[in-house]
């Protein structure tokens, strides 16, 4: 019984961290949304993680068989370390910029979190993790809907460029995170749980929340994942159900297309719409330092000054890693994705698809990175 209690409190601590993380923010600091999350990640990974592992060592219950994915993770973090060490700004690369806070310390904490997840995920009820994400998606959807209602009732609601962002500080961060959760829950098929029984409600509110963020990349990710979902159903259901499913799919895609079309043409002209220029300049920068790049968080330093705008991120995860750690870093990242994909089943794989779609068009939040590394760490242990 004692061992069971110890296992359950460790599981509770871990799952509570996963659930509460995207809700962390503190208005009275210089970066009220990302900085508190950075502190939360570092604190949990290095402090709580070490305490939990020490308890396991004292109980002589620590064991972890290394896999190809583990070696890919280690190679990835070592590549970032070398690239940052020889980058254009060691301080920026290791600490991260004041806005993104995604330097080496953040990635080291993510890798540490990955190994913590790998160890503890084999010691708790795996379905509870999926249910935690389901409740999280439901809560975030309700939160965004509530903010939308309060905004239209003229209450004071925090906005970013007149767009809702929940507790993320940026609507693209909120939309991207919800798209990852949506993809996971959509493909989760454990029918013996309460969350599965209300899955349509969760997906509806989560989908509405994504639309309310007006994040085009998140909406695009959901459209693609939903199409894939219905295509997979086509191989398992009869003609009648396939016809009904096709009509439902058509209505969903049509509605989302209209929303996307409105977003593209109605408004939002800003420096962030210059992605083609950003990507073109990024390729030129990679050609100048192709092997190990410029170090993390270096885009604002090396981006050409003669252009009429400045950026601190390439708005494309693949270009970002190529700028940060060159060809070696890109290979390390692709290798990590390859072994992570092999180690995951349906829900986790489609979460990665949503992550990559949103990450190919927008910068990523710390919340999105935490969710990715936790899911990769759990792998087939729970999916």
Secondary structure, DSSP 8 states (H G I E B T S, - for coil): -HHHHHHHHHHHHHHHHHHHGGG---TTSTTTTHHHHHHHHHHIIIIIHHHHHHHHHHTT-------HHHHHHHHHHHHHHHHHHTSS-HHHHHH--TTT--SHHHHHHHHHHHHHHHHHGGGS-HHHHHHHHHHHHHHHHHHHHHHHHHHHTT-----BTTB--TTSSSHHHHHHHHHHHHHHHHT---TTSHHHHTHHHHHHHHHHHHHHHT-HHHHHHHHHHHHHHHHHHHTTS-HHHHHHHHHHHHHHHHHHHHHHHHHHHHS--SGGG-HHHHHHHHHHHHHHSTTTTT-TT-HHHHS-TTSS---SS-SSHHHHHHHHHHHHHHHHHHHHHHHHHHT--HHHHHHHHHHHHHHTTS---HHHHHHHHHHHHHGGGT-
